[in-house]
Amino acid sequence: MKGRPGVRALVAGLVILIGIAACSQSSPPPVATTPAGPPPGVEGATPIVTGVEGRFNPTEAVGGGASASGVVGDIARVMASVPQASQLKITANASPPGATGPDVTSVSIVAQDTGGMLKSLDAAGKKALGEAILNAASEAWPNANVSLLVTDPASGGGTIIGTRPKGGPNSIIAT
């Protein structure tokens, strides 16, 4: 995309953030140590908890980490209404684990174009593809917040980033 460095920077930042969120490991549970307590005669002192690791985990911030989601096994069935979906390698994670249909609260869909289909689409075509995928997901999981990332790592055909909060509307960036 020529002449729009601000949009390119935004898209690059979103791709990096989603990549970090998807690849980060969940942190171990905090370890609390029990202090001996306040010295005799001191009332109202609050014990200090130590041993808690201080790091930010973006995956936990948005959904509880990898242990809080489960792989969606029937994603091909969900995406059957999207004609181009058969040309993508699609994976999805949903939370809470084991939930189906209206019980799912969040879904993250990641698709890779290994055949160069994205390269043949203009921005409007990519946006239409993102809309179709998000709409299919919202029909399968009507009470879920849905996030979408479609990439073309092989031929540089661009990226589709999309979200759909529970109840809509879709928000899509296509490059």
Secondary structure, 3 states (H helix, E strand, C coil): CCCCHHHHHHHHHHHHHHHHHHHCCCCCCCCCCCCCCCCCCCCCCCCCCCCCCCCCCHHHHHHCCHHHCEECCCHHHHHHHCHHHHHEEEEEEEECCCCCHHHCCEEEEEEEECCCCHHHCCHHHHHHHHHHHHHHHHHHCCCCEEEEEEECCCCCCCEEEEEECCCCCCEEEEC
